[in-house]
Amino acid sequence: METIKIRWYSRAGQGGITAASFLANIAAENNFFVQSFSEFGAEKRGAPVTVFSRISEKKIESIHPVLKPNLLVIMDMTLLKSGEILEEEIFSGVDQNCKILINAENNNFSFSLKNNEIFAVPASKIAIAELGKNIPNIAMLGAILKLFPSFNFDIFAEKISEKLKKIFPKKIFDGNLKAFYRGAKEFFKITSSDKEKKITKTKKNIVKKNWKNLPMGGNISSGNSDDYCTGNWSPQKINFLPKKCIQCGMCFALCPDGAIKIKDKKIVGVDKKICKKCGICVNHCPVKALEID
């Protein structure tokens, strides 16, 4: 078996690291050699996360990040537009033999590759339906195992079920297991006609630098960001509509300031003292339970 090299892109809170670890652990239990390690910047929900995986029947000598993947997994398509990770970096080392799996409900997306096999799975939609939260990792994992015949799907599925059962209560276990099998069943291939219509060459990203290559700034010798109220930066305000909220956790995962208030494990509102009204939560809320006034 050729070494399976996977590069994952996700946001913190979506379970990319967990899914990669599950896959590596189960592969190791089935006599494969494995690697799984991650790279990320700020340790906060919603921040970009990159994970590298290798699975092989032979001993793995490489210890560097996966430079030429044969599977590229994109768990959050907003990473392609935000500039947090450059598009050139996401697709670096991707040749025509690399399969691409994206978290999407349809083919309504745009990037510059036309010669690759591209697959989509509505992982977020599945996760919200089965778990009530946008944690798409297990649904994505179901699709990944179906993409590679080297993996015995039934054996891996049984092992995943055992692991999920050990760490989750029954309700969450049942939801995750349903999401896993739905991901394996509902993923689909983007056809060549779809690619001609939807996958277009994009303009060069205006953002030339990201956090990795910015020069070192000044050191903060005193004070703490918790001491400063940034909620007065904008005259707008974010309104929370509790009757619409389905507690999916998307706003909490993506808020860059930790302004989403939680009480008794439920979202109850927005901390107006620190919310800068960036609008990320409003744009990504699937049921429009947040609005800018």
Phi and psi in degrees as a GROMACS rama.xvg file:
@    title "Ramachandran Plot"
@    xaxis  label "Phi"
@    yaxis  label "Psi"
@TYPE xy
-65.3549  143.186  GLU-2
-59.0794  127.821  THR-3
-87.3599  118.385  ILE-4
-115.158  118.649  LYS-5
-118.829  134.172  ILE-6
-117.859  122.608  ARG-7
-107.164  139.579  TRP-8
-124.188  125.809  TYR-9
-150.984  -175.544  SER-10
-112.889  148.467  ARG-11
-57.5618  131.173  ALA-12
104.152  -11.6906  GLY-13
-93.8951  -7.08568  GLN-14
86.9914  21.2847  GLY-15
-62.0822  -45.6497  GLY-16
-64.445  -40.7449  ILE-17
-62.9992  -45.0836  THR-18
-62.9565  -43.097  ALA-19
-64.1521  -38.4106  ALA-20
-67.5157  -42.146  SER-21
-56.0905  -50.0523  PHE-22
-61.3552  -44.3754  LEU-23
-64.9055  -45.1004  ALA-24
-63.3203  -42.7199  ASN-25
-69.2404  -39.2162  ILE-26
-62.3015  -41.0446  ALA-27
-62.6725  -38.9699  ALA-28
-66.9111  -18.1942  GLU-29
-107.164  30.2968  ASN-30
69.4655  25.2073  ASN-31
-95.1152  152.163  PHE-32
-85.6018  140.272  PHE-33
-139.638  158.604  VAL-34
-140.561  146.356  GLN-35
-157.629  117.482  SER-36
-150.112  158.961  PHE-37
-124.332  168.281  SER-38
-142.84  127.141  GLU-39
-155.826  162.794  PHE-40
-98.6067  -105.716  GLY-41
-63.5837  134.013  ALA-42
-88.008  76.982  GLU-43
-148.756  154.449  LYS-44
-60.641  138.21  ARG-45
92.0007  -12.755  GLY-46
-74.8504  148.132  ALA-47
-63.5807  141.677  PRO-48
-132.86  134.697  VAL-49
-117.68  133.343  THR-50
-124.44  142.275  VAL-51
-119.561  130.809  PHE-52
-130.902  141.951  SER-53
-133.343  136.145  ARG-54
-136.65  127.392  ILE-55
-152.383  155.906  SER-56
-81.5965  -12.2911  GLU-57
-111.062  160.265  LYS-58
-59.7669  135.696  LYS-59
-94.135  119.045  ILE-60
-92.157  -29.2404  GLU-61
-68.7799  140.417  SER-62
-126.055  3.12482  ILE-63
-91.178  167.004  HIS-64
-56.9048  156.691  PRO-65
-70.5397  110.046  VAL-66
-91.2213  -32.2705  LEU-67
-127.217  84.3465  LYS-68
-73.6827  154.657  PRO-69
-107.349  3.47132  ASN-70
-145.697  126.127  LEU-71
-111.188  120.793  LEU-72
-110.85  120.946  VAL-73
-115.021  104.956  ILE-74
-86.1723  -12.695  MET-75
-143.925  110.465  ASP-76
-70.493  -15.32  MET-77
-68.0749  -17.7849  THR-78
-63.7346  -25.6641  LEU-79
-74.0389  -22.8058  LEU-80
-104.23  -22.0924  LYS-81
-78.8739  -23.076  SER-82
83.7387  -1.047  GLY-83
-65.3784  -36.4577  GLU-84
-126.665  127.267  ILE-85
-65.5346  142.956  LEU-86
-58.8144  -36.628  GLU-87
-61.451  -34.3054  GLU-88
-73.4601  -42.1345  GLU-89
-59.1645  -42.0113  ILE-90
-98.4721  10.4274  PHE-91
-65.5477  137.827  SER-92
74.7731  4.98003  GLY-93
-86.6562  115.423  VAL-94
-105.373  -175.672  ASP-95
-69.8478  -12.772  GLN-96
-88.0392  -3.81388  ASN-97
-86.1328  126.688  CYS-98
-82.7172  149.639  LYS-99
-125.077  128.865  ILE-100
-120.094  123.782  LEU-101
-120.796  154.52  ILE-102
-89.995  97.127  ASN-103
-154.98  149.445  ALA-104
-87.2026  -21.6835  GLU-105
-150.083  -169.094  ASN-106
-98.2109  24.4056  ASN-107
-86.6781  69.4292  ASN-108
-148.259  170.233  PHE-109
-147.35  120.75  SER-110
-153.102  178.564  PHE-111
-89.1551  4.18204  SER-112
-97.2341  133.132  LEU-113
-122.65  -18.8212  LYS-114
-98.6026  4.15261  ASN-115
-99.1465  155.465  ASN-116
-75.2775  120.874  GLU-117
-119.483  129.597  ILE-118
-122.584  150.617  PHE-119
-130.885  147.293  ALA-120
-138.972  131.104  VAL-121
-76.7263  61.9459  PRO-122
-65.1856  -39.92  ALA-123
-65.682  -42.979  SER-124
-61.2198  -42.8225  LYS-125
-64.1196  -45.599  ILE-126
-62.3092  -42.2115  ALA-127
-65.8628  -37.8357  ILE-128
-69.2082  -40.2042  ALA-129
-94.3878  -26.9686  GLU-130
-116.054  -17.9644  LEU-131
79.2338  5.81521  GLY-132
-140.428  150.538  LYS-133
-84.6078  74.8171  ASN-134
-120.661  88.5963  ILE-135
-84.437  4.19903  PRO-136
-62.9411  -42.3379  ASN-137
-71.6218  -36.4393  ILE-138
-64.5724  -40.1243  ALA-139
-62.7644  -39.1163  MET-140
-63.1485  -37.548  LEU-141
-60.212  -42.4951  GLY-142
-67.4174  -39.9931  ALA-143
-59.7334  -44.5562  ILE-144
-65.1694  -29.3072  LEU-145
-76.3294  -24.2158  LYS-146
-73.869  -22.567  LEU-147
-119.685  107.208  PHE-148
-64.8631  -13.7641  PRO-149
-62.6392  -26.8713  SER-150
-87.9115  132.043  PHE-151
-79.1277  104.552  ASN-152
-57.7828  -43.9075  PHE-153
-64.4518  -40.7981  ASP-154
-66.7143  -45.1026  ILE-155
-65.2011  -39.6175  PHE-156
-62.4759  -40.3674  ALA-157
-64.1232  -40.8977  GLU-158
-66.9974  -40.316  LYS-159
-63.4861  -41.2107  ILE-160
-59.7721  -41.9195  SER-161
-63.5367  -42.5487  GLU-162
-68.0802  -42.9177  LYS-163
-63.0314  -38.4239  LEU-164
-65.9117  -30.1869  LYS-165
-74.5824  -29.5062  LYS-166
-107.814  -13.1946  ILE-167
-121.16  148.532  PHE-168
-66.2998  165.114  PRO-169
-55.2441  -43.5044  LYS-170
-62.2294  -45.6932  LYS-171
-71.0597  -36.9388  ILE-172
-58.9767  -48.5235  PHE-173
-60.7346  -42.0926  ASP-174
-64.2609  -42.7946  GLY-175
-65.2875  -40.4622  ASN-176
-66.3198  -41.1066  LEU-177
-63.3048  -40.8357  LYS-178
-62.9461  -39.1242  ALA-179
-60.6136  -51.1851  PHE-180
-69.6077  -32.6301  TYR-181
-67.1946  -40.0291  ARG-182
-60.8372  -40.4015  GLY-183
-67.4633  -29.7576  ALA-184
-91.5061  -34.78  LYS-185
-98.0978  -1.42364  GLU-186
-70.4906  152.451  PHE-187
-145.272  158.257  PHE-188
-92.8493  136.456  LYS-189
-78.0887  120.241  ILE-190
-75.1308  165.406  THR-191
-62.0979  -36.3321  SER-192
-66.7115  -38.3374  SER-193
-63.2581  -40.6323  ASP-194
-66.1728  -37.718  LYS-195
-63.4487  -34.0602  GLU-196
-81.6002  -39.8635  LYS-197
-107.546  -27.2437  LYS-198
-98.1308  100.534  ILE-199
-113.09  160.228  THR-200
-70.9229  128.081  LYS-201
-93.2197  155.672  THR-202
-69.3904  156.136  LYS-203
-59.4641  137.009  LYS-204
-60.5351  129.173  ASN-205
-63.62  -34.1802  ILE-206
-73.2161  117.374  VAL-207
-93.0184  -20.4174  LYS-208
-132.636  150.364  LYS-209
-125.537  -169.009  ASN-210
-63.4023  -21.8308  TRP-211
-72.4654  -32.5179  LYS-212
-116.439  14.9427  ASN-213
-76.1682  144.917  LEU-214
-67.1878  153.648  PRO-215
-62.4704  132.833  MET-216
-90.5116  -171.47  GLY-217
-74.9528  153.798  GLY-218
-81.7368  140.61  ASN-219
-89.3299  114.747  ILE-220
-88.9893  -20.0434  SER-221
-156.117  166.19  SER-222
87.622  170.798  GLY-223
-150.825  141.992  ASN-224
-62.3573  -23.2498  SER-225
-66.5175  -18.9009  ASP-226
-81.2912  -9.57036  ASP-227
-113.203  132.756  TYR-228
-91.6522  115.209  CYS-229
-101.974  4.30115  THR-230
-69.4706  -13.0942  GLY-231
-95.5744  13.1375  ASN-232
-70.0614  -23.6314  TRP-233
-134.977  143.375  SER-234
-73.4641  -10.883  PRO-235
-77.4334  171.846  GLN-236
-146.375  153.999  LYS-237
-98.2936  124.538  ILE-238
-99.8411  134.775  ASN-239
-102.784  127.953  PHE-240
-108.93  91.2353  LEU-241
-61.303  -28.7502  PRO-242
-68.5222  -25.788  LYS-243
-87.5388  -23.2448  LYS-244
-65.1124  131.962  CYS-245
-106.205  9.10764  ILE-246
57.9305  40.5242  GLN-247
-76.9875  -21.0401  CYS-248
84.0007  3.92165  GLY-249
-59.2962  -45.0064  MET-250
-63.6086  -41.2002  CYS-251
-64.2494  -39.4308  PHE-252
-68.1144  -35.2628  ALA-253
-99.3862  -13.7727  LEU-254
-63.7566  120.09  CYS-255
-74.7515  -10.3508  PRO-256
-114.754  0.471964  ASP-257
64.5716  35.1996  GLY-258
-89.4082  -5.58537  ALA-259
-81.0008  122.459  ILE-260
-87.0262  134.373  LYS-261
-118.708  134.868  ILE-262
-140.897  128.365  LYS-263
53.6289  42.7487  ASP-264
63.6859  22.6084  LYS-265
-129.214  146.428  LYS-266
-73.9402  126.941  ILE-267
-122.112  -4.96463  VAL-268
159.546  -165.226  GLY-269
-123.75  132.111  VAL-270
-77.6218  102.553  ASP-271
-72.1076  -12.1493  LYS-272
-72.6128  -30.8036  LYS-273
-115.891  -12.9743  ILE-274
-66.4385  123.855  CYS-275
-94.1949  4.6805  LYS-276
61.444  40.4345  LYS-277
-68.5031  -25.6917  CYS-278
88.0322  2.88335  GLY-279
-61.8384  -42.9162  ILE-280
-63.8402  -38.7874  CYS-281
-65.0111  -43.9278  VAL-282
-67.3096  -29.1017  ASN-283
-104.191  -5.86006  HIS-284
-66.7381  120.354  CYS-285
-70.7388  -17.6722  PRO-286
-120.204  10.5991  VAL-287
58.2634  43.7057  LYS-288
-85.3129  0.152761  ALA-289
-129.644  141.531  LEU-290
-145.755  150.897  GLU-291
-92.2859  126.643  ILE-292
